[in-house]
Amino acid sequence: MVKLNKIYTRTGDDGTTALVSGPRRKKDDLRVQAYGSVDETNSFIGLARTHAAKLARFDSILSRIQNDLFDLGSDLATPVSDSDKTRPPLRISQKQIDWLENQIDQLNEDLDPLTSFVLPAGTPLAATLHVARTVTRRAERDCFSLIAKEPETSPKTLIYLNRLSDLLFVLARYANDKGKTDVLWLPGKHSGHSKGMT
């Protein structure tokens, strides 16, 4: 169990931060940026949960994701080269990725088929899940850049984020009355030359 007795330490005042183990990194380091984006994703999922408080299934799914995102952050904050050889580092597992895929498959069965791209709108829960989805996509891009620079980074971090963004999209549609009240993109609607959607 992690125990934090003091919130401020002043050790980051020089623009560096400590990883789980190993040397300190600058706060704009790609690795720090990647797990920072994961933290931001987690915060927006926490915000989404405030709109899902009375929806037990949603809250359960989002709660698990929040916990797994801390695992992902720990994974990213522990480079392979810096790992403590006496204690295996926490890594994202295939089991966690499989769980995301299972949730996507189950929820998607209940959704109306897509007839156009979906705008990030609808209910407050759906709109917040769309924000979380787009931040997840940024975290995914950050992880991709990190892996390109430091190839020893676990590729499962990238896969997890890719699946998570898909699940958040499906959850957002589910929050819009299972897709029935999705706000659809109407290409060229305001351009003066649209024929509308058929």
C-alpha positions as CSV (number, residue, x, y, z in Angstrom):
1,M,0.0,0.0,0.0
2,V,1.3,3.5,-0.9
3,K,1.6,5.9,2.0
4,L,1.9,9.6,1.4
5,N,2.6,11.7,4.5
6,K,3.5,15.0,2.8
7,I,2.0,16.7,-0.2
8,Y,4.7,19.1,-1.1
9,T,8.4,18.1,-1.1
10,R,10.0,21.0,-3.0
11,T,12.1,18.4,-4.9
12,G,10.3,19.4,-8.2
13,D,11.1,23.1,-7.9
14,D,14.0,22.7,-10.3
15,G,11.7,21.4,-13.1
16,T,12.4,17.7,-12.6
17,T,10.3,14.9,-11.2
18,A,11.0,11.4,-9.9
19,L,10.0,8.3,-11.6
20,V,9.1,5.1,-9.7
21,S,12.8,4.3,-9.7
22,G,16.0,5.6,-11.4
23,P,17.1,9.1,-12.3
24,R,14.9,12.1,-12.3
25,R,13.4,13.4,-15.5
26,K,12.6,16.9,-16.7
27,K,8.9,17.7,-16.4
28,D,8.6,18.1,-20.2
29,D,10.2,14.7,-20.8
30,L,8.2,12.5,-23.1
31,R,7.7,9.9,-20.4
32,V,6.4,12.4,-18.0
33,Q,4.2,13.9,-20.7
34,A,2.7,10.4,-21.4
35,Y,1.8,9.5,-17.9
36,G,0.6,13.1,-17.4
37,S,-1.9,12.6,-20.2
38,V,-3.0,9.4,-18.6
39,D,-3.6,11.2,-15.4
40,E,-5.7,13.8,-17.2
41,T,-7.7,11.0,-18.8
42,N,-8.3,9.6,-15.4
43,S,-9.5,12.9,-14.1
44,F,-12.1,13.3,-16.9
45,I,-13.3,9.8,-16.2
46,G,-13.7,10.8,-12.6
47,L,-15.8,13.8,-13.8
48,A,-17.9,11.5,-16.0
49,R,-18.6,9.3,-12.9
50,T,-20.3,12.3,-11.3
51,H,-22.9,12.1,-14.1
52,A,-23.2,8.3,-13.7
53,A,-23.7,8.1,-10.0
54,K,-27.1,6.5,-10.3
55,L,-26.0,4.1,-13.1
56,A,-24.4,1.2,-11.4
57,R,-23.1,-0.5,-14.5
58,F,-21.5,2.7,-15.8
59,D,-20.0,3.5,-12.5
60,S,-18.6,0.0,-12.0
61,I,-16.9,0.1,-15.5
62,L,-15.5,3.6,-15.0
63,S,-14.3,2.8,-11.5
64,R,-12.3,-0.2,-12.7
65,I,-10.8,1.9,-15.6
66,Q,-9.7,4.6,-13.1
67,N,-7.8,2.0,-11.1
68,D,-6.3,0.4,-14.2
69,L,-5.1,3.8,-15.4
70,F,-3.1,4.1,-12.2
71,D,-1.5,0.8,-13.2
72,L,-0.8,2.2,-16.6
73,G,0.7,5.4,-15.1
74,S,3.0,3.3,-12.9
75,D,4.0,1.2,-16.0
76,L,4.9,4.4,-17.9
77,A,6.7,5.8,-14.8
78,T,9.0,2.8,-14.6
79,P,11.3,2.4,-17.6
80,V,12.6,-1.1,-18.1
81,S,16.2,0.1,-17.7
82,D,15.4,1.7,-14.3
83,S,13.4,-1.2,-12.9
84,D,14.1,-2.6,-9.5
85,K,15.4,-6.1,-10.2
86,T,14.4,-7.2,-6.7
87,R,10.7,-6.3,-7.2
88,P,8.9,-6.8,-10.5
89,P,7.4,-3.5,-11.8
90,L,3.7,-3.0,-12.2
91,R,2.8,-3.5,-15.9
92,I,-0.4,-3.3,-17.9
93,S,-1.4,-6.9,-18.7
94,Q,-3.2,-8.6,-21.6
95,K,-6.0,-9.5,-19.1
96,Q,-6.7,-5.8,-18.6
97,I,-6.8,-5.2,-22.4
98,D,-9.1,-8.3,-22.8
99,W,-11.5,-6.9,-20.3
100,L,-11.8,-3.6,-22.3
101,E,-12.5,-5.6,-25.4
102,N,-15.2,-7.7,-23.6
103,Q,-16.9,-4.5,-22.4
104,I,-16.9,-3.0,-25.9
105,D,-18.4,-6.2,-27.4
106,Q,-21.1,-6.4,-24.7
107,L,-22.2,-2.8,-24.9
108,N,-22.0,-2.5,-28.7
109,E,-24.6,-5.3,-29.1
110,D,-27.3,-3.0,-27.6
111,L,-26.5,0.1,-29.7
112,D,-28.3,1.4,-32.8
113,P,-26.1,1.0,-35.9
114,L,-24.1,4.1,-36.9
115,T,-25.3,6.1,-40.0
116,S,-22.9,8.9,-39.7
117,F,-20.0,10.2,-37.6
118,V,-21.1,11.2,-34.1
119,L,-20.6,14.6,-32.7
120,P,-19.2,14.8,-29.1
121,A,-22.5,15.9,-27.7
122,G,-25.8,14.7,-26.1
123,T,-26.3,14.1,-22.4
124,P,-23.8,15.5,-19.9
125,L,-22.5,12.0,-19.3
126,A,-22.0,11.3,-23.0
127,A,-20.3,14.7,-23.6
128,T,-17.9,14.2,-20.7
129,L,-17.1,10.7,-21.9
130,H,-16.3,12.1,-25.3
131,V,-13.9,14.6,-23.6
132,A,-12.3,11.6,-21.8
133,R,-12.1,9.8,-25.2
134,T,-10.2,12.6,-26.9
135,V,-7.8,13.0,-24.0
136,T,-7.2,9.3,-24.2
137,R,-6.3,9.7,-27.8
138,R,-3.7,12.3,-26.9
139,A,-2.3,10.0,-24.3
140,E,-2.1,7.3,-27.0
141,R,-0.2,9.7,-29.2
142,D,2.2,10.6,-26.4
143,C,2.8,6.9,-25.7
144,F,3.5,6.3,-29.4
145,S,6.1,9.1,-29.4
146,L,7.6,7.7,-26.2
147,I,7.9,4.2,-27.6
148,A,9.5,5.6,-30.7
149,K,12.1,7.3,-28.5
150,E,12.4,4.5,-25.9
151,P,11.5,1.2,-27.6
152,E,11.8,-0.7,-24.3
153,T,8.5,0.9,-23.2
154,S,5.8,-1.7,-22.9
155,P,3.7,-1.8,-26.1
156,K,0.7,-2.9,-24.1
157,T,0.4,0.7,-22.8
158,L,-0.3,1.8,-26.3
159,I,-2.8,-1.0,-27.0
160,Y,-4.6,-0.4,-23.7
161,L,-5.1,3.3,-24.6
162,N,-6.3,2.4,-28.1
163,R,-9.0,0.0,-26.7
164,L,-9.9,2.5,-23.9
165,S,-10.7,5.2,-26.4
166,D,-13.0,2.8,-28.3
167,L,-14.8,1.8,-25.1
168,L,-15.3,5.4,-24.1
169,F,-16.8,6.1,-27.5
170,V,-19.2,3.1,-27.1
171,L,-20.1,4.3,-23.5
172,A,-20.8,7.8,-24.8
173,R,-23.2,6.4,-27.4
174,Y,-24.8,4.1,-24.7
175,A,-25.3,7.3,-22.5
176,N,-27.2,8.8,-25.4
177,D,-30.1,6.3,-25.0
178,K,-28.1,3.5,-26.6
179,G,-27.3,5.7,-29.6
180,K,-30.9,6.7,-30.3
181,T,-30.2,10.4,-29.3
182,D,-26.7,10.6,-30.8
183,V,-26.0,14.0,-32.4
184,L,-24.9,13.1,-35.9
185,W,-22.5,15.0,-38.2
186,L,-24.3,16.4,-41.2
187,P,-21.6,17.0,-43.8
188,G,-21.7,20.5,-45.3
189,K,-25.0,21.4,-43.5
190,H,-24.0,25.1,-43.2
191,S,-21.7,25.4,-46.2
192,G,-24.5,26.4,-48.7
193,H,-23.9,23.4,-51.0
194,S,-25.1,20.5,-48.9
195,K,-27.7,18.1,-50.1
196,G,-28.1,16.8,-46.7
197,M,-27.8,13.2,-45.5
198,T,-29.8,10.4,-46.9
